[in-house]
């Protein structure tokens, strides 16, 4: 049976090799038919610590790796643009000094 692959946004990277990934979905309310935004939180294993907060990542279902981790990070789809800009600004300020 193929493993599920989901795309979400990293919202936590404080623990080493673990990322908190939020997956957002839209659901229609059964009675009021208003569309509601719901989020699912998954803890994913990131072996090389390659993702950071705000990155869009692809995660794959795996065997239980710890108490909360049931997913593995497959790849970083898109880096957080704000973090990339701040790092490049820091580098240019250090080079100019």
N, C-alpha and C positions, 0 to 999 in steps of 0.2 A: 504494500500500500504506500503510495507516495506521501511524503511529508508535506505539511502545510507550509507555505511561504507567505509572509505578511510584510507590509511596508508600513513603517511608523517613524515617529520623531523621538530622538533621544532626549529625555527630560532629566536624567540623573547619571552622573559619571564619577561619583565620589569613591565608590568601592573599586578596588583594583580588579580588572578583568571582568567586571559586571557592569551592565548598562541597564537603566530603567527606560523602557520604550513604551510610548503611548500610541495606541492605534485608534484612530477616530473613525466612527461610522455614523450614518444617518438612519434613523428609525422612525417610522410613522407611528404615532400614538394610536392605540387600538380604539379608544372611544372618541377622542377629539380630533383625530387625523392630522394634528400638527406634526411637522417633522422636527424631531428632537436629535440633538447631537450627543452621542454617547462615546465614552473613551474606555478602552480596555488597557490595563497596565500589564506588561510582560517584563520579566527580568531575563536578560539575554547574556550569554557568555561571549566576551570579546577578548580572545586570547592575546592579541598584540596591543590592546588599548588604543586602537586606531580611530575610534569615534569619540566625539565630544558632544556637549549639550547643544541642541539645535540641529544636529545632523539628521538627514533623512536616511534611514537604514533599511536593509532587507534582512529579516530574520527567518530562521527555519526551525521547525519543531524538532526536538531531540529528546533523548532519554533524560530523566531527572539528574541534574548535575549537582544540586544542593537543595536546601529547603525550599527556595523560591524559584531557582533557575530551571526552566524547562525549554529554553530556546537558545539557539546559537546564532551569532551574527554572521551573515553570509557576505555582505559587502556594504560599503557606504555609497548610497546612491547620489547624495548631494551634500557637500560640506556646508556648514553654517556660514553664510556670507559675512555676518557681523564679526565673527571670530577671526576669519581670514583677513578682513580689513584691519582689525586692531593689531594682529600679529605683524602685518606688513608695515603698519605705522610705527610700531615699536622698533622694528629692524631698521627702518630708514632714519629714525631719530638717533639710534646708537651709531650708525655709520657716519652720520653728519657730525657727531661730537668729536 
